[in-house]
Amino acid sequence: MINECPPPGQAYIPTPPLFQVNFPALLQGARCYTDAAIAPDQANQHMRKAGLGVFILEPRRKLMIHIKAIATANSVIMADADPRCLLPY
């Protein structure tokens, strides 16, 4: 099936099967949250310390894992990507 652009002035309306999740907390399975903190970017992009956090929640086994780490990064984007490198998948 090819999704074509609608004619001008008409909106695209998706067709079934449609899935809309209003309460993501009700989804089953493990969840993983990551975060990073670093000083704002500056003109001179020198390496600086970044605080990293990973929180893994597996409600079925009542498992909660919180990982804290320190890394070096030279940008906010690099710091945000670092926690994802700690995960095995």
C-alpha positions as CSV (number, residue, x, y, z in Angstrom):
1,M,0.0,0.0,0.0
2,I,1.4,3.4,-0.9
3,N,0.5,6.4,1.1
4,E,-0.2,9.3,-1.3
5,C,-0.4,12.9,-0.3
6,P,-4.0,14.1,-0.1
7,P,-5.2,16.8,-2.6
8,P,-4.7,20.4,-1.5
9,G,-7.2,21.5,1.1
10,Q,-7.9,17.9,2.3
11,A,-6.5,16.3,5.5
12,Y,-4.9,12.9,5.6
13,I,-7.0,10.5,7.7
14,P,-5.3,7.3,8.6
15,T,-7.2,4.0,8.1
16,P,-7.4,0.9,10.4
17,P,-5.7,-0.8,12.0
18,L,-5.2,2.1,14.4
19,F,-3.6,1.9,17.8
20,Q,-3.8,4.7,20.3
21,V,-2.3,4.4,23.8
22,N,-3.6,7.0,26.2
23,F,-2.1,5.5,29.4
24,P,1.5,4.4,28.7
25,A,1.8,3.3,32.4
26,L,-0.6,0.4,31.6
27,L,1.7,-1.1,29.0
28,Q,3.2,-4.4,30.0
29,G,6.9,-5.2,30.1
30,A,10.2,-3.6,31.2
31,R,10.8,0.2,30.9
32,C,14.1,2.0,30.7
33,Y,14.6,5.7,31.3
34,T,17.9,7.6,30.7
35,D,19.0,11.1,31.5
36,A,22.1,13.2,31.5
37,A,23.2,16.4,33.1
38,I,26.0,18.6,31.8
39,A,26.9,22.3,31.8
40,P,25.4,24.1,28.8
41,D,27.3,24.2,25.5
42,Q,29.8,26.9,25.0
43,A,31.7,28.3,22.0
44,N,34.9,26.5,23.0
45,Q,33.8,22.8,22.9
46,H,36.1,21.4,25.6
47,M,35.4,18.1,27.3
48,R,33.6,18.4,30.6
49,K,32.1,16.0,33.2
50,A,28.5,14.8,32.6
51,G,26.3,13.0,35.1
52,L,24.5,10.0,33.7
53,G,21.5,8.1,35.0
54,V,19.7,4.9,33.9
55,F,16.6,3.6,35.6
56,I,15.3,0.2,34.6
57,L,11.9,-1.0,35.8
58,E,10.6,-4.5,35.4
59,P,7.2,-4.5,37.2
60,R,6.5,-8.2,36.6
61,R,9.5,-9.3,38.6
62,K,9.4,-6.2,40.9
63,L,12.8,-5.3,39.8
64,M,14.2,-1.7,39.9
65,I,17.7,-0.9,38.9
66,H,19.2,2.6,39.1
67,I,22.6,3.2,37.6
68,K,24.6,6.5,38.2
69,A,27.7,7.2,36.2
70,I,30.1,10.0,35.4
71,A,31.5,10.5,31.9
72,T,33.1,13.2,29.8
73,A,31.3,14.8,26.9
74,N,31.8,17.9,24.8
75,S,28.1,18.6,24.0
76,V,24.7,18.1,25.5
77,I,23.8,15.7,22.7
78,M,26.9,13.6,23.4
79,A,26.0,13.5,27.1
80,D,22.4,12.4,26.3
81,A,23.7,9.6,24.1
82,D,26.2,8.3,26.7
83,P,23.6,6.5,29.0
84,R,22.3,4.5,26.1
85,C,25.8,3.1,25.5
86,L,25.7,1.6,29.0
87,L,22.8,-0.6,28.0
88,P,23.4,-4.1,26.5
89,Y,20.7,-3.8,23.8
